[in-house]
Amino acid sequence: MPPSSDRDVVFILAPARSCSTVAIALLSGHPLLYGFPELLIFTADTIGGLLGPHEQLDLPPDWRSAQQSGILRAVAEIHDGGQDEAAINRARTWLADRVDWPTTRLLDHLLDAVRPRIGMEKSPDTLNTPTALKRCLEAYPRARYLHLTRHPHSTAVSMAGHRARIGGGRPTAAERRGTLTHCWWTWYRQHTNAVVALDALPPQRWLRIRAEDLIGDPLRHLPRVLRWLEVEVDDTILRDMCEVSRWPFTGGGESGRLGGGDAGFLDDPVLRPVPAPPPMRYDPEVGFDHTTWREYARLAALLGYR
């Protein structure tokens, strides 16, 4: 059964490379909000499945380990108030003793520990499959959802660059084009999953906002999000929220290898200018026919990009 207070959780729904790590660090600056690193909760049924080996697009094992370390960081920080190697090892042991726990029981444990603050989680993997998103919606039927968007071109280029960096090697021009096309498709598929799911919910349970607005001009756009969350808004709180380096999950820990979010931001946690979204223009280099492009443009317009 879902916890009686499951309204006290907010899931940020966003594909990878949508500035979601910056967004959760920003929101976590509010005294009544607590942002977790990427927990990947809905990618598996149990803690054992969550921390077990996974195959993902031939990406290197150390990348997956860094991604999975978000759960270690969260447990260490909440249990011990820090993330040094001793705390991380204790977290690893604690989790190993509970491999049969449902992943939602783990999240409930973390949410209980941070109350009265409202817990927030932002794993892009939640949108990666219908199964993961369905787990989320069914496990927390009163949760709220912040749908964070980013222009498709910016997202796809960032995704492709990220894959090139972590994959190593020097892709050919054809491989780069194929990767870019796949990243556009990922943007389309994951945002479609979010739109369909949110349209079925009462409108007060979700809010859609562009990363270009929230990150690019937080003093202007944060109040809208905070009013939706029904928490206090004033100038002092807004200024404090912009000090994103205060988020406890920045850096790479004592080992320098801990992840749980965008590595570039974790290593240098500052708010950076976000360029205004460009106009939507057909790009023949992406490899879409005009019919497919119209479908992408239609979704982009729905999300606020024209």
N, C-alpha and C positions, 0 to 999 in steps of 0.2 A: 504493500500500500504506500502511496506517496505521503511524505510528511505533511502534517496539518499546516505547516507554515511554508509550504513550497512556493508561495507567492514571493517570498524573500530570496529569490534568485533571479538573475537576469542573464540571459545568454545573448552574446553578441554573435550574430550570424553574418559571416563574411568569408569569401574565398581568401586563399593565401594572397599575400602582397596587396592587401587592402588597407594597410595602416592600422590593423586591429590591435597590434601590440602597443602602439602609441596611444590609441584610443583608450585601452583599458588602463594604462598607466595614468593617463589624464584623468579619467573618471575616478580612479582610486584615490586621488588627492582629496576627495570629499570625505569628511569625517564619518559619514553614514554609509559609505560604499567600500567594499573590499574586493579588489580585482585579483583573481588567481592567474597564474601562468597557464599555458595550454595544458589541460589535463587529459584530453583525448578520451574523456569518460565514455562517450557513446560509440567508440570504435570497437568495443568488446563487451561481453556480458559480465566478466569477472576480472578481479585484479590480476589473476594469473594470466588471463588472456591479454589484458592491457599491457603488461610488462614483458610478454613473451615475444619471440621473434616475429617480424612481419616483413613481407616483401612489398616494396612500393616502387614501381617504375625503375628498377635497377639502380636505385640511389644507394650510396655507400652506407654500411652499417653504422659508422660513427655519426652520420646525420640522424639516423633513426634514434640512436642512443641519446643524442642531445635533445631531440624532440620529446622523447619519453621522460627526460629528466624533470620536466615541469611538475610531474606528480611528486617526485622526490623532494623538490624544492618546497612545494606547498606543505607537505607533511612535516618537513624539517622546520620550516618557519613557524608553523602553527604549534607544533609540539614543543620546540626548543627556543623559539624566538630568534633563530639564526640559521645559516646555511653553510657553516664550516664543514670540513670533511667528517668530523665526528658526528655532527647532527645529520648529515646526509647518510652516513652509514647506519645510524639508528633508524632513520626513516626507511632505509632499504630493508632492514631486519623486520621492522614493524609491518611493512607491506608483505614481506615474504611469509610472515606468520598468518596472513589473512588472504591468501591467494584464492580462496573459495568465496570470498565476499563478492556480492554483486557490485559492479562499479558504481551503481547509484547509491548503495549503502556507504561507500567511501565518500561520495560527494555529500551525502547527508551529514556524515561525520564532520567534514570540513565546514559545511554551512553552519552547523550547530556551534562549532568552535569560534566562528567569527561574529555571531550574533551579539548585539543587536544590529551590527552592520549588515547590509544587503550584499550577499555574495554575487560576484559577476565572473563569467567564464567565457572564453572566446576561441575555442579550438576550430580552425578552418575545416578540420576533418569532419566535423558534425554535418557539414553540407556536402561532403564528398560522395555519400551514398544515401539512397532513400532509407536504408535500414538504420543508419546512424541517426538521421533526422527524426525518423519515426520513434526510435528509442527515447530521444529527448522529449518530444511532444507528449508521449504517453507517460513517461516517468514523472513529469512535472506539469500537470495539467493546468496549473494556475500561474506558471512562470510568465515572465515578460521577456520580450525579444527586441533587441536593438538591431535592426537590419542596416549594416554599414556597407555602403557602396563606394566604388571608385570607378573612374572612367575606364571602359574596356581596353582602350589602347594602352593607357598607362599601366593597368593591371597586367595585361598580357606581356608587355615588354619587360616589366619587373619580374614576372614569373619566369620568363625565358632566360633572363640574365641570371636569376637565382639558380635555376637548374644547371646552367653552364658552369657556374662557380662551384657548386657542390659536386657536380658530376665529373669534373676534371676533363682533360683532353681538349682538343681543338676541333669542334664540329665543322663540317663542311657547310657551304652556303645552303645546300638542299636540306641538310639536317637542321640548320638554324630556322629555315622557313617552315619546316615540318613542326618543329617545336613551337614556334610562334603561333601557327594555326591551331595546334593542340591547346595552347594556353588561352586563345580566344574562345575555343569550344568549352574549356573548363569554366571560364568566366560565365558563359551563357548558361551552361548546365547547372552550375551551383546557384546562380541567382534565380534561375527558373524554379529550382527546388524551394528556395526561400519564399519566392512570391506566391507559389501555389499553397504552401503550408500556412503562410501568414494570412492570406486571403480567407482562409477557413476559420480564423480566430476572431473573437470580438476585437474591434478596432482599438480599444483602450489597452490591449495587451501587447501591442507592438508599435514601434516607431521606426521610420526609415530616415536615414540621414546620410549625406554624402561626406566621405572622408575629407574631400577638398574643403568643405565648409567647417566641419568639426575641428580638424587639425589645423587648417589654414587660418581660421579666425575663431579660436575657442572662446574668447570673451564675448563674442556676439552670439555664438551658436550653442554653447554649453547650457545657458539658462533654459532653452527649450527642452533639452534632454532631462535636466534636473527637475523641471516642473512636471514632466511626464512621470518621473520616478517618485514624485511627491516628497522631495527632500528640500531642505532649505537652500536658498540662493541669495548670496550677497557678494559685494565686490571683494571683500577679504577672502571669502571661500574661493571665488573664481581665480584670484591671483595665486593663492596657494595651490590650487589644482594644476596650474601651469608649471609648477616645479616638479616635472615628471621624474627627475632623478631620485625623488624620495620613494618611489615605488620599490618595495623590498626585493623584487625579483629582477632588478637590473644587474648587469655584470655577468660573469661566468662562474661565480663562486670561487672558492679557494683553489680548485683544480683548474679553473679557467675553461672547463669543458661543459659546464651546465648550460642548458638552453631553456626551452619553454616559451619561445617567442622569436621575433625577428632578431637575428644575431647582430645586425648593424645597429639597431636601436639599443639592444641590451648593452653593447659595448660602449655606446656613446649616447646616453639617454637625455636628449635635449629635443625641444620642439623645433622643427625646421620648417621653413616656408614650403607650402604645398602649392605648386602651380595651379592656376585656374584650369578647369577641364577644357580641352580643346573641342572645337566643333566635331561632330560625327561626320567623317568623310570616308567614302569607299576607298579601300586600299587594295589594289589588285595583287600586291605582294603577299597578302595574307592567304590568298588562294581560294577565297569563297566566290561562288557564283552570285549573281545579283539577287536571286530569290533568297538564298541563305543570308546575304547581307541585309536584306530588308527585315528579316526576322530578328537579326541582332540589333538593328537600328530601332525596331519597335520596342524591344526590351529596354534598350538604353534610354529611350525617351520616357518610358514608364519610370525609370530610376532617376530621371532628372538630367539626362545628357542628350543634347540635340545637335 
